[in-house]
Amino acid sequence: MDRFNLITDEIRDLSKLCVENNSIPPELYGKYEVKRGLRDVDGQGVLTGLTEISMINSYKIEDRDLIPIEGKLYYHGIDIEDIVHGFMKESRFGYEEVVYLLLFGKLPDSRQLSDFNQLLGEYRELPVYFVRDIVMKAPSKDMMNTLARSVLTLYAYDDKADDTSIPNVLRQSLRLIALFPLLAVYGYHAYSHYHDGKSLIIHQPIPEYTTAQNFLHMLRPDGKFTDLEAKVLDIALVLHAEHGGGNNSTFTNHVVTSSGTDTYSAVAASLGSLKGPKHGGANVKVSRMFEDLKKTVKDWKDEEEVRNYLKALLHKEAFDKAGLIYGMGHAVYSISDPRANLFKSFVLQLSEAKGKMEEFNLYSMVERLAPEVIAEERHIYKGISANIDFYSGFVYSMLDLPLELYTPLFAIARISGWSAHRIEELINSSRIIRPAYKAVAKKQEYVPLNRR
């Protein structure tokens, strides 16, 4: 291994010095009333901005107390449940309609939706030789890094890359929304070819296809998929498209946008945030946890055996020994995550079609038992429920999607929300976001080199 990739004893010693001289006593955060994680002591996010793009309801206030309620999610004031039931009732795909709603603040009529779909179709074209010169060169094992590199490189192909006028930013945003599936899928194919020796497959997108249809078409060797598969994937994109301005990657976009930088840099920053396992990588953890559960538990129908496995997770005796039941609980929701509730019925349909009912029943059992086990073992009695990540990984596995594309799929959906928030920040704010940090280091005198 070359020195560039090697952690030497010298680096280890220097890292100890880093820790020794940069550790802040935990009690100082309380002394100076620092909102760690930008959260109040009750877990509510510190108010840092205003938005019309989406709203989350998870509690009500009675006598100044926060009372948990069934979770609700609204896109521009419209209940996400009504949106999903609306387009599903007409057997339509919904992601593009949601993108329109998030960007423009209103639902499109038939003509507007048709024109918008056509526009996105026209934008699904990469610059000449981009796949050969960029995507195929130095393929990364992490598709989020591949996405970020590709996005930053697109800057060089844009004659108006630094123009932050709303028409230009909208053009750039629509282009990225259209191109994200290509960048992710092509990046995966390049990696699997050069590192895993698999056949190199590059399918061109079909302009008339939706985002979900094109993703499956470009990913699969034969380009084929069922209507149900595409519809369930479309639902996943709809439910991941937006989730308030306070989530880490969207807030990152607001912060970076406020500096006046270009669209490609702002989106790349959001991708870096979403890559983190505390944010976008949770569904991968859920999938791997269930793989371990299925190997460990002999009888998937035995509630007591499953319950004991969940206890072992909490006691750091199973899976990754982190003490977590992945997919359970959420920073905002407590009683229920409306996205998970909506998704579950479509997961059931796909499970029946794929002959995966045994696995579905296992997921349902864990969803039911986990809150009880957490309450017993951790003495946490506020509402704890399954979040959207609990079922999304299961769906992706039934669609035969590689783990490497789970988080990029999140990005393919969320680029619409990031774009809407970037435009909202540019329209409504003229100040750079700059929070304060309290300096707590003791002052000391400079010591000349020969006296140290």
C-alpha positions in Angstrom: 0.0 0.0 0.0 1.4 3.4 -0.9 2.0 6.0 1.8 -0.9 8.1 0.5 -3.4 5.5 1.8 -1.4 4.2 4.8 -2.1 5.3 8.4 1.4 5.4 9.9 2.5 5.5 13.5 3.3 9.2 13.0 -0.3 9.9 11.9 -1.6 7.9 14.9 0.5 10.0 17.3 -0.6 13.2 15.7 -4.3 12.1 15.8 -3.9 11.6 19.6 -2.7 15.2 19.8 -5.8 16.3 17.8 -8.1 14.6 20.3 -6.1 15.8 23.4 -6.2 19.5 22.4 -9.6 19.7 20.8 -11.9 18.0 23.3 -14.4 20.3 24.8 -15.8 19.4 28.3 -19.5 18.4 27.8 -20.7 20.5 30.8 -19.7 23.7 28.9 -22.5 23.1 26.4 -25.0 23.3 29.2 -23.3 26.3 30.8 -23.5 28.4 27.7 -26.9 27.0 26.6 -25.6 25.7 23.3 -28.3 24.0 21.2 -26.3 20.9 20.2 -27.4 19.7 16.8 -29.5 22.9 16.6 -32.0 21.3 18.9 -33.8 22.4 22.1 -33.6 20.2 25.2 -37.0 18.7 24.2 -35.6 17.6 20.8 -37.4 20.3 18.7 -35.3 21.9 16.0 -34.2 25.5 16.6 -36.0 27.8 14.3 -33.6 29.1 11.7 -35.8 30.0 8.7 -39.2 30.1 7.0 -40.4 27.9 4.2 -43.6 27.4 2.2 -42.3 24.2 0.5 -43.2 21.6 3.1 -44.5 21.2 6.6 -44.3 18.5 9.2 -46.8 18.0 12.0 -45.9 15.6 14.7 -47.3 17.2 17.9 -49.8 19.6 19.3 -49.5 22.1 22.2 -51.8 21.8 25.2 -51.1 23.9 28.3 -47.6 24.6 26.9 -46.9 20.8 26.7 -46.0 19.1 23.5 -48.4 16.2 22.9 -47.3 13.7 20.2 -49.8 13.1 17.4 -50.0 11.0 14.3 -47.5 12.4 11.9 -48.5 14.5 8.9 -46.4 15.7 5.9 -47.6 18.5 3.6 -46.1 19.6 0.3 -47.0 23.2 -0.3 -49.9 22.8 2.1 -51.3 19.6 0.5 -51.4 16.4 2.6 -48.9 13.9 1.1 -51.6 11.2 1.6 -54.0 13.1 -0.6 -51.3 13.6 -3.3 -50.4 9.8 -3.4 -54.0 8.6 -3.3 -54.9 11.2 -6.0 -52.5 10.0 -8.7 -52.7 6.4 -7.7 -56.5 6.5 -8.1 -56.0 7.5 -11.7 -53.2 4.9 -12.1 -50.6 7.6 -12.9 -47.0 8.1 -11.9 -46.6 10.9 -9.4 -43.0 12.0 -8.9 -42.9 14.5 -11.8 -46.2 16.0 -10.6 -44.6 16.4 -7.1 -41.5 18.0 -8.6 -43.7 20.6 -10.3 -45.6 21.2 -7.0 -42.4 21.7 -5.0 -40.8 24.0 -7.5 -43.8 26.1 -8.5 -46.1 25.9 -5.5 -49.1 24.6 -7.3 -50.3 21.4 -8.9 -50.1 21.3 -12.7 -53.1 20.8 -14.9 -52.9 18.1 -17.6 -51.3 20.3 -20.2 -48.7 21.8 -17.8 -47.8 18.3 -16.6 -47.4 17.0 -20.1 -45.2 19.9 -21.1 -43.2 19.5 -17.9 -42.6 15.8 -18.5 -41.5 16.6 -22.1 -39.1 19.2 -20.8 -37.5 16.8 -18.3 -37.3 14.2 -21.1 -35.3 16.7 -23.2 -32.9 17.4 -20.3 -32.1 13.7 -19.9 -29.1 14.0 -22.1 -25.5 14.2 -20.9 -22.8 16.2 -22.8 -21.0 14.4 -25.6 -18.4 12.0 -24.2 -19.3 12.8 -20.6 -19.9 9.1 -19.9 -16.6 8.1 -21.4 -14.5 10.9 -20.1 -16.0 11.4 -16.6 -18.2 8.6 -15.5 -15.9 5.8 -16.7 -12.7 7.3 -15.4 -11.6 6.3 -11.9 -15.0 4.8 -10.9 -15.7 4.9 -7.2 -17.1 2.2 -5.1 -19.4 4.8 -3.5 -22.1 6.1 -5.9 -22.7 9.2 -3.8 -19.1 10.3 -4.4 -19.6 9.5 -8.1 -22.7 11.6 -8.1 -21.0 14.5 -6.4 -18.0 14.4 -8.8 -20.2 14.3 -11.8 -22.3 17.2 -10.6 -19.2 19.3 -10.0 -17.8 18.4 -13.4 -21.1 19.5 -15.1 -20.1 23.0 -13.9 -17.4 23.0 -16.6 -20.0 22.2 -19.3 -22.3 25.1 -18.4 -21.6 28.5 -20.0 -23.7 30.2 -17.3 -22.5 28.1 -14.4 -22.2 31.1 -11.9 -25.3 32.9 -12.9 -27.6 32.8 -9.9 -30.6 34.5 -11.5 -33.8 32.5 -10.9 -34.4 31.6 -14.6 -30.8 30.2 -14.8 -30.9 28.4 -11.5 -34.3 26.8 -12.5 -32.7 25.7 -15.8 -29.8 24.1 -13.9 -32.1 22.5 -11.3 -34.3 20.9 -14.0 -31.2 19.6 -15.7 -29.9 18.0 -12.5 -33.3 16.6 -11.6 -33.4 14.9 -15.1 -29.8 13.8 -15.0 -29.4 12.3 -11.5 -30.8 8.8 -12.5 -28.3 8.6 -15.4 -25.3 9.7 -13.3 -26.2 7.2 -10.5 -26.9 4.2 -12.8 -24.0 4.8 -15.2 -21.7 5.3 -12.2 -22.8 1.9 -10.8 -22.4 0.1 -14.1 -18.9 1.6 -14.5 -17.9 0.4 -11.0 -19.4 -3.1 -11.4 -17.6 -3.5 -14.7 -14.1 -2.3 -13.8 -14.1 -3.7 -10.2 -16.4 -6.7 -10.3 -15.9 -7.8 -13.9 -19.5 -7.5 -14.9 -20.7 -6.6 -18.3 -20.8 -2.9 -19.1 -24.3 -1.8 -19.8 -25.3 1.7 -20.9 -28.9 2.1 -21.9 -30.0 5.5 -23.2 -33.0 6.9 -21.3 -36.3 6.9 -23.1 -37.8 10.5 -23.2 -41.4 9.3 -22.7 -40.5 7.3 -19.6 -40.9 8.7 -16.1 -38.0 9.0 -13.6 -38.9 5.6 -12.0 -39.3 3.9 -15.4 -36.0 5.2 -16.7 -34.1 4.2 -13.6 -35.2 0.6 -13.9 -34.8 0.6 -17.7 -31.2 1.9 -17.5 -30.2 -0.3 -14.6 -31.4 -3.7 -15.8 -29.5 -5.6 -18.6 -32.7 -6.3 -20.5 -34.3 -2.9 -19.7 -37.5 -4.5 -18.7 -39.7 -4.0 -15.6 -43.4 -4.4 -14.6 -45.8 -1.6 -14.1 -46.1 -2.5 -10.4 -42.3 -2.3 -10.0 -42.2 1.1 -11.6 -45.2 2.4 -9.6 -43.8 1.3 -6.3 -40.4 2.9 -7.0 -42.3 6.1 -8.1 -44.1 6.1 -4.7 -40.7 5.8 -3.0 -39.4 8.9 -4.9 -42.5 10.9 -4.0 -42.2 10.1 -0.3 -38.4 11.0 -0.3 -38.7 14.1 -2.4 -38.9 16.6 0.4 -39.0 16.8 4.2 -38.9 20.3 5.5 -36.0 22.8 5.5 -34.4 21.5 8.7 -33.1 18.1 7.6 -29.4 18.0 7.3 -28.9 18.0 3.5 -31.6 20.6 2.8 -30.2 22.9 5.6 -26.8 22.4 4.0 -28.2 23.6 0.7 -29.6 26.7 2.4 -26.3 27.5 4.1 -24.2 27.0 1.0 -26.7 28.8 -1.3 -26.7 31.8 1.1 -23.0 32.3 0.3 -23.9 33.2 -3.3 -22.2 30.1 -4.8 -23.3 28.2 -7.9 -25.9 25.5 -8.2 -23.5 22.7 -8.8 -21.5 23.5 -5.6 -24.7 23.8 -3.5 -26.0 20.4 -4.8 -22.7 18.7 -4.3 -22.6 19.9 -0.7 -26.1 18.4 -0.1 -24.9 15.1 -1.6 -22.0 15.1 0.9 -24.5 15.5 3.7 -26.9 12.9 2.4 -24.1 10.4 2.1 -23.6 10.3 5.9 -25.1 7.2 7.6 -26.9 9.3 10.1 -28.9 10.9 7.2 -29.3 9.0 3.9 -27.7 5.7 4.6 -30.2 4.4 7.1 -32.1 2.1 4.7 -28.8 0.2 4.0 -28.4 -0.4 7.7 -32.0 -1.7 7.9 -31.4 -4.1 5.0 -28.2 -5.4 6.5 -29.8 -5.7 10.0 -32.6 -7.9 8.5 -30.1 -10.0 6.7 -28.4 -10.7 10.0 -31.8 -11.3 11.7 -32.8 -13.8 9.0 -29.5 -15.7 9.5 -29.7 -15.6 13.3 -33.4 -16.3 14.0 -34.3 -19.9 13.1 -38.0 -19.5 13.1 -39.2 -16.3 11.6 -42.7 -16.8 13.0 -41.5 -17.2 16.6 -42.3 -13.9 18.3 -40.2 -14.8 21.3 -37.1 -15.6 19.2 -37.5 -12.4 17.2 -38.1 -10.4 20.5 -34.9 -11.8 21.9 -32.9 -10.8 18.8 -34.3 -7.2 19.2 -33.2 -7.2 22.8 -29.7 -8.4 21.7 -29.6 -5.5 19.3 -30.3 -3.0 22.0 -27.7 -4.7 24.3 -25.1 -4.4 21.6 -24.9 -8.1 21.3 -26.1 -8.5 17.7 -25.5 -7.2 14.2 -23.1 -4.2 14.3 -23.3 -3.9 18.1 -24.3 -0.3 17.9 -27.3 -0.7 20.3 -29.8 0.4 17.7 -32.9 -1.1 16.0 -32.5 0.5 12.6 -35.6 1.9 10.9 -37.4 2.5 14.2 -37.9 6.0 15.5 -37.4 9.4 13.9 -36.0 12.8 14.9 -39.4 14.5 14.2 -42.1 11.8 14.3 -43.0 9.8 17.3 -46.5 8.3 17.0 -46.1 7.5 13.3 -44.2 8.5 10.2 -46.9 9.2 7.5 -44.5 8.2 4.8 -44.0 4.7 6.3 -47.8 4.3 6.8 -48.4 5.2 3.1 -45.6 3.0 1.8 -46.6 -0.1 3.7 -49.6 -0.9 1.6 -47.6 -0.7 -1.6 -44.9 -2.8 -0.1 -47.5 -5.4 0.6 -48.6 -5.4 -3.0 -45.0 -5.9 -4.2 -44.4 -8.6 -1.7 -47.4 -10.6 -2.9 -46.3 -10.2 -6.5 -42.7 -11.2 -5.7 -43.6 -14.2 -3.5 -42.0 -12.4 -0.5 -44.8 -12.6 2.0 -42.7 -14.5 4.6 -40.2 -11.6 4.6 -43.0 -9.0 4.7 -44.6 -10.7 7.7 -41.2 -10.7 9.4 -40.9 -7.0 8.8 -44.4 -6.4 10.1 -43.6 -8.4 13.2 -40.5 -6.4 13.9 -42.4 -3.2 13.3 -44.9 -4.3 16.0 -42.5 -5.7 18.5 -39.7 -3.1 18.4 -41.6 -0.3 20.1 -42.5 -2.7 23.0 -38.9 -3.9 23.3 -37.5 -0.4 23.2 -40.0 0.7 25.9 -39.0 -2.2 28.1 -35.3 -2.1 27.7 -34.7 1.7 27.4 -37.7 2.9 29.4 -38.6 5.2 26.6 -42.4 5.4 26.5 -43.0 8.2 24.1 -44.2 7.0 20.7 -41.7 5.1 18.7 -42.7 3.9 15.2 -41.2 2.7 12.0 -39.8 5.4 9.7 -39.7 5.4 5.9 -36.3 3.7 5.9 -37.7 0.7 7.6 -39.5 -0.5 4.4 -37.7 1.3 1.6 -34.6 -1.1 1.8 -36.9 -4.1 1.6 -38.6 -2.6 -1.5 -35.3 -2.0 -3.2 -34.2 -5.5 -2.5 -37.4 -6.9 -4.0 -36.6 -4.7 -7.1 -33.2 -6.3 -7.2 -31.4 -3.0 -6.7 -27.8 -3.2 -5.5 -27.1 -1.8 -2.1 -24.7 0.8 -3.7 -27.8 2.6 -5.2 -30.0 2.8 -2.1 -28.7 6.2 -1.0 -28.3 7.6 -4.5 -32.0 6.8 -5.0 -32.7 9.0 -2.0 -30.7 11.7 -3.8 -32.6 11.2 -7.1 -35.8 11.9 -5.2 -34.5 14.7 -2.9 -32.8 16.8 -5.6 -36.3 18.2 -6.2 -36.6 19.4 -2.7 -33.1 20.8 -2.6 -33.8 22.7 -5.8 -37.0 24.1 -4.4 -35.2 25.3 -1.3 -32.3 26.7 -3.2 -34.6 28.8 -5.2 -36.6 29.8 -2.1 -33.3 30.9 -0.4 -32.3 33.0 -3.4 -35.7 34.7 -3.6 -36.2 35.5 0.0 -32.8 36.0 1.7 -29.9 38.3 1.0 -27.8 37.5 4.1 -25.2 34.7 4.4 -26.1 32.2 7.1 -23.5 32.5 9.8 -24.4 31.1 13.3 -22.2 31.8 16.3 -19.8 29.5 18.1 -18.6 30.4 21.7 -14.8 30.2 22.0 -13.8 28.4 25.2 -10.1 28.0 24.8 -7.9 29.6 27.5 -5.6 32.4 26.3 -1.9 31.6 26.3 1.3 33.3 25.4 3.2 32.6 22.2 6.4 30.7 23.0 9.4 31.1 20.6 10.4 27.9 18.8 13.8 27.6 20.6 12.0 27.7 24.1 9.3 25.0 23.4 
